[in-house]
Amino acid sequence: MLAAMEFTQISGKQVSRIGLGTWAIGGLDWGAVSDSDAVATLLSAVDRGINLIDTAPIYGRGRAEELLGKAIRAHGHREAFYIATKAGLDWNTGREGVFADSTAPRLRQELEHSLRRLNTDFIDLYQVHWPDTLVPIEETAALLAEFVREGKVGALGVSNYSVAQMQAFRSVAPLASNQPPYNLFERQIDHETLPWCAANHVAVLTYSSLCRSLLAGRLTHGMTFPAGDIRAVDPKFQQPRFTQYLNAVERLAAFAQAHFGKTVLSLAARWVLDRPGISVALWGAKRPDQLDAVAGVLGWKLSDSAMAEIDQIVAECVTDPVGPEYLTPKVRE
Ligand code: NAP
């Protein structure tokens, strides 16, 4: 019998502890994805008990949100989806790159565009994608609170915010969630962010739970990524680090098999879910078969001693660790 999906609550709404991430479904940064594969993946996620779908305007420059809207139409029940989208990144500046932009006109316009693309009149969770250091956080929070009062948004979240930035936000509006990077190899939030979120009842949705596919178990030594694939510019996927990380993955895979009869992907996702203070692990997929692995994550737990062995493997193999800072958007002039 299949183990049941785990659930938690965000602002009183029940959400699955595994959330589907749609960055890859956007089709621009992880290789091409057809409309039919994308919609099938979204519907397959719901079939498997996943209701939280994380998306953003930047994913495929609007395409991921449009495909989610299409999947919701095909499914027929809007309430089967907990839509978590974002705002505050601008890629249309005529200059190279992506810029943090939480100015009021931009956020107001993004909300209307997202509602249209998603084909809905209500977004369950609206998250600021990255902090904009040129706009006071309090102003952003006040504007987002207006969106809630207008009935267009259910709850407010942030992503990539520091504790100080979350405190500023919360001084003006209720903060339901934070979305930081977190996985076996990227644990920068352990010391400050996670304890603060737990103490302040802010849900934590982790992104890159599979470390942008490194921990999914498919990658091999010598593998390269074409220009345009995000992994072609990710420092973890460049030598000499790539070998270090793949060696760790190989040892973690052997550990997962020997102790639990599980794959390294199951181990990595379970690790995130079993860390204290984690609400939801976001996991990117672009084909329904990639979600077959969801079943292997459910119905078991990692003990403290297994966590310690995992830490030791990572420390022994990854001698020159690097974080996900390369994802940080540019600051406007
Ligand atoms: P991730 O979940 O760590 O890894 C996703 C990749 O793992 C997939 O694209 C796929 O790569 C591979 N994969 C998935 N299932 C697999 C399977 N069963 N077997 C083999 N490979 C598998 O990466 P992520 O997309 O960075 O993070 C998840 C979500 O978090 C995103 O989609 C997005 O919603 C969110 N996110 C948010 C931010 C933010 O700033 N807030 C930043 C990054 C991500 P292949 O292409 O190799 O198939």
Residues whose N, C-alpha, C, O or C-beta is under 5 A from the ligand:
A	BS01	NAP	G21 T22 W23 A24 W30 D54 T55 H129 S159 Q179 Y207 S208 S209 L210 C211 R212 S213 A216 R218 L282 W283 G284 A285 D289 Q290 L291 A293
